[in-house]
């Protein structure tokens, strides 16, 4: 087992106190999670759309309008 001095325990306890005072509420984390999830979905959808457009380049579906998109 590890021998932990009182000073080390106090430092650990201080770190925990500092972290817990800075920790946001569960609802803040939920909002952040939802925003990140939404943005990742948008990025994924946009990347898929871009891939589809790139595959049309140099084909009969290629046009000036396509290239402007």
C-alpha positions as CSV (number, residue, x, y, z in Angstrom):
1,X,0.0,0.0,0.0
2,X,1.0,3.6,-0.5
3,X,1.9,5.8,2.5
4,X,0.2,9.1,2.0
5,X,1.3,12.0,4.2
6,X,-1.2,14.5,5.6
7,X,0.3,17.2,3.4
8,X,-0.4,15.1,0.3
9,X,-3.9,14.4,1.4
10,X,-4.5,18.1,2.0
11,X,-3.1,18.9,-1.5
12,X,-5.5,16.3,-3.0
13,X,-8.4,17.7,-1.0
14,X,-7.6,21.2,-2.2
15,X,-7.5,20.1,-5.8
16,X,-10.9,18.4,-5.4
17,X,-12.3,21.6,-3.8
18,X,-11.0,23.7,-6.6
19,X,-12.3,21.4,-9.3
20,X,-15.8,21.1,-7.7
21,X,-16.2,24.9,-7.3
22,X,-15.4,25.3,-11.1
23,X,-17.6,22.4,-12.1
24,X,-20.7,23.4,-14.0
25,X,-24.1,22.0,-13.2
26,X,-25.4,18.9,-14.9
27,X,-27.8,21.0,-17.1
28,X,-24.8,23.0,-18.4
29,X,-23.1,19.8,-19.4
30,X,-26.3,18.6,-21.0
31,X,-26.6,21.8,-23.0
32,X,-23.0,21.5,-24.1
33,X,-23.5,17.9,-25.1
34,X,-26.6,18.7,-27.1
35,X,-24.8,21.6,-28.9
36,X,-21.8,19.5,-29.7
37,X,-24.0,16.6,-31.0
38,X,-26.0,19.0,-33.1
39,X,-22.9,20.6,-34.6
40,X,-21.3,17.2,-35.3
41,X,-24.4,16.1,-37.1
42,X,-24.4,19.3,-39.2
43,X,-20.7,18.8,-40.0
44,X,-21.3,15.1,-41.0
45,X,-24.3,16.0,-43.2
46,X,-22.3,18.9,-44.9
47,X,-19.3,16.6,-45.5
48,X,-21.7,14.0,-47.1
49,X,-23.3,16.7,-49.3
50,X,-19.8,17.9,-50.3
51,X,-18.7,14.4,-51.3
52,X,-21.8,14.0,-53.5
53,X,-21.0,17.3,-55.2
54,X,-17.4,16.5,-55.7
55,X,-18.3,13.1,-57.4
56,X,-20.4,15.1,-59.9
57,X,-17.5,17.2,-61.1
58,X,-16.3,16.1,-64.5
59,X,-19.5,14.2,-65.2
60,X,-22.5,15.2,-67.4
61,X,-24.1,16.6,-64.2
62,X,-21.2,19.1,-63.9
63,X,-22.2,22.7,-64.4
64,X,-21.3,26.2,-63.5
65,X,-24.0,26.2,-60.9
66,X,-22.6,23.0,-59.3
67,X,-19.1,24.6,-59.2
68,X,-20.5,27.7,-57.5
69,X,-22.0,25.6,-54.7
